[in-house]
Amino acid sequence: MNEYVLQTNQLSKKFKGSVALDKVNLSIRKGSIYGFIGQNGAGKSTLMRIVTGLAFPSDGSIELFGASDERALTQARKRMGLIIESPSLFPHMTAAENLEANRLLRGIPGKDCVARMLEWVGLQGTGRKKVRNFSLGMKQRLGLAIALLGDPEFLILDEPTNGLDPMSVIEMRELLKQLNHERGITILISSHILSELHLLASHYGIIHHGKLLEQLTAQELNDKCQQYVYIKADNPDKAATVIQNEFRTADFEVMPDGAIKLYGHMEQPGKVSSTLFSAGLEIEQFMPMGEDLESYFMKRIGGAGHV
Amino acid sequence: MYNLIRSELFKLRKDRSFRVLLLITAALSLVYPLLYYFDNKSSGDPQFTGAEFLIKFMASNGYVIKFGVAALAGFFIASEYATGVMKTIASSGNDRGRLFTAKLIGFSVGAMAVSLVFPIVSTTEVSLLSGFGHLPEGVDAFFIPRALGLTLLYTAGYAAIGALFTAVFTESGKTIGFSMIFFLMIDTILGGLGEYIPFFTTVYDYSIFKLMNDIGKPSIDGGDLPALLLVPLLTIVAAGLLGILVFRRKEIK
């Protein structure tokens, strides 16, 4: 049995004069939550659009649930749900009518799934209210309900938390976790809120200028995120000298505000603090810290920029 | 395929622009005969009977069809690109050819409904005011079902062309504007081209654009009937296949 829900092979997409995707080889393991990270225009949406059949590759291929020829891919897309950029809704219809139109489109028998999905996303009380009068959070939840019609095995979510208030972001995260844990749904998700993605994803893919720079698991990311001890002492120069002499290391940075980042001594923070204290230094702040996904991403793409 | 058609018909039933179009057409269909009614009443001219009105004004329904198809193409189909619904539809795991065919069927049903409003509402109103009367000498009894049947067939032909435009333009405004101009100007364009290149005269003579004027003819020669039936059918097939071809290759934004 294929352990991957999606695999792309040298997938490329060219627009007039620009390369949106450059020979991307991406693999999404069954049951994972794959956080897709990249700046605006990096190629995230283009890849998602190709996978969902909204755009066509210039070169390379995709394999979805083991299907790779066009006819089989179309069939495989029945096992998928999606929200691309914004939820696709009929503004003049109610939530139930939107679900009904999509139920008919997907050929799902029985109307009971409509009420079930409404209840599941907490929109059962919306009655005759038209979708155009919904808040953004309600629209996102309805979009998710539509994506979940027919019990998909694979969800593709492009910026599903865009424009949501903090409470709705948390709700969405919990819903997605629940779907992944309880139903085993594989999720491909892109988000600008990397801290949010960090709380959700089990795997990551970093894309930059159309190239997939790296794929790694959450564990690998944690291992790679450099850990350090953050030290703020009354005399930074003396503290730096003490560290250099006592621990025979140059692997530290003195920040402009005088704080010191000492790398590679995470296993003995007590020894570090007592050494500095014995040298007569007054320690104002002392804490073990690590890089987060955001700083790792910035480092990986080689500079500043917006995700 | 059946579920796709059901989905399109469900959307049509709930579509606000379709309802508004039906209401406007019905309102105009009620007002139009009243203008003649009061005019004839004040001038003392004899009133139209329902049968006379239907024969005389059947040709005017062509404008309702052209306007109805253009508006519905823009609001019912092309707007799905703007709302993003087309993304869900295209990625639903259904073949794009089937999706377009179902859309064309749903759209044609809507356009057909609009096309029948004027002849039915107006004729009914005039009949209530002045009686239905008798069909004039030389008009066979088969006239009414034939005229209404051909109206439906030609509307479907126009709808196929309108659906093709939606696949090309994918924007409501562009679709409505282009369809409207195309349907209103095509007679003049083909007629003008025909003056220089006779081939275009033949094309125009055997196009739905010209033959639609024959729908309201009191009597049709047996020899003309095959062309009158085949031309809209071939238009539906040709425009439908072209639409499928375009839709299959379309990247949906």
Interface residues (C-beta under 8 A of the other chain):
Chain A: R49 T52 G53 L54 A55 F56 T74 Q75 A76 R77 K78 R79 M80 L82 I84 E85 S86 P87 S88 L89 F90 P91 H92 M93 E97 E100 A101 N102 L104 L105 R106 G107 I146
Chain B: N3 L4 R6 S7 F10 K11 K14 D15 R16 T83 G84 V85 M86 K87 T88 I89 A90 S91 S92 G93 N94 D95 E251 I252 K253
